Amino acid sequence: MTFLLNNPEETVLLGGILANAMLSSPVRCLYLRAPLGGGKTTLTRGFAAAMPGGEFAEVASPSFTLCNEYPTNPRIIHADLYRLPEGSMLPEEIEDAMEDEAFLVLEWPEHLRESAMHSVRLELCLEPCSRSGSKYLDKENKTCETVRAAALCAYGKTAEELLNKLWPELFLRFG
């Protein structure tokens, strides 16, 4: 399923929609693929804000810390594998944090080896694409004036069911 996000506010909105849907689902992993500055942390900000306790979450990129935890209920583990070599395993501290039904929002999953990827997950790819009149992707740095093409995929039966349930709302909002 592919659609356009016209501005950072729509990226935050999509994060909230995904969080609300995943709260009532056994799907606990959301993998985010995008280039640097492509909206991964912006989407995570919307995801965290939609969770119970999200008003206390100060969402920041975990590029230098590898992993941030947010005080939501359930907790969100926000990890960034950018600095890991390709073909890595998921770091043990992230695996341990997942044992209590926490949500994992994982940036740069392409650095994981295939066998280390969770078999049940949603995966979102955000790709910049030019369009006249669009807003900056990264409001702070104003790095590029584009919109995002968002492609959402499901892995595993419960994730496919969740995506099928989400389709009408996503089509109405971003169709």
Summary of the structure (lengths in Angstrom):
residues: 175
radius of gyration: 15.1
end to end distance: 10.1
largest distance: 45.4
contacts: 563
relative contact order: 0.24
helix: 35%
strand: 26%
